[in-house]
């Protein structure tokens, strides 16, 4: 229990915050790519009509 508590207290908050920000950006970029990929076929269909 003491080791677990020590590990929690020794967490590098700056590094963890930076890692979380990076992961959030990557997730948003992935979502944007998927949205664009889904939009492209609809655009083609609109142009063909």
VMD Tcl script that draws the C-alpha trace (Angstrom):
set ca {
  {0.00 0.00 0.00}
  {2.83 2.37 0.85}
  {4.52 1.69 -2.50}
  {1.29 2.40 -4.37}
  {0.80 5.64 -2.51}
  {4.39 6.65 -3.20}
  {3.96 5.93 -6.90}
  {0.82 8.05 -7.03}
  {2.54 10.90 -5.24}
  {5.58 10.71 -7.56}
  {3.52 11.05 -10.73}
  {4.98 13.62 -13.09}
  {1.89 15.74 -13.60}
  {3.44 17.85 -16.35}
  {4.35 14.77 -18.39}
  {0.96 13.18 -17.82}
  {-0.86 16.37 -18.79}
  {1.22 16.66 -21.96}
  {0.53 13.01 -22.82}
  {-3.20 13.52 -22.28}
  {-3.19 16.62 -24.49}
  {-1.33 14.70 -27.20}
  {-3.81 11.84 -27.04}
  {-6.76 14.24 -27.20}
  {-5.31 15.90 -30.31}
  {-4.70 12.53 -31.96}
  {-8.25 11.45 -31.18}
  {-9.70 14.65 -32.63}
  {-7.54 14.30 -35.74}
  {-8.71 10.72 -36.20}
  {-12.32 11.78 -35.84}
  {-11.81 14.55 -38.40}
  {-10.23 12.11 -40.86}
  {-13.15 9.70 -40.48}
  {-15.65 12.52 -40.92}
  {-13.89 13.64 -44.10}
  {-13.74 10.07 -45.40}
  {-17.48 9.71 -44.81}
  {-18.22 13.05 -46.46}
  {-16.30 12.37 -49.70}
  {-18.66 9.72 -51.13}
  {-21.64 11.94 -50.36}
  {-19.98 14.81 -52.22}
  {-19.37 12.59 -55.24}
  {-22.99 11.47 -55.25}
  {-24.16 15.07 -55.05}
  {-21.98 16.00 -58.03}
  {-23.32 13.08 -60.06}
  {-26.96 14.07 -59.51}
}
mol new
graphics top color blue
foreach p $ca { graphics top sphere $p radius 0.5 }
foreach p [lrange $ca 0 end-1] q [lrange $ca 1 end] { graphics top cylinder $p $q radius 0.2 }
display resetview
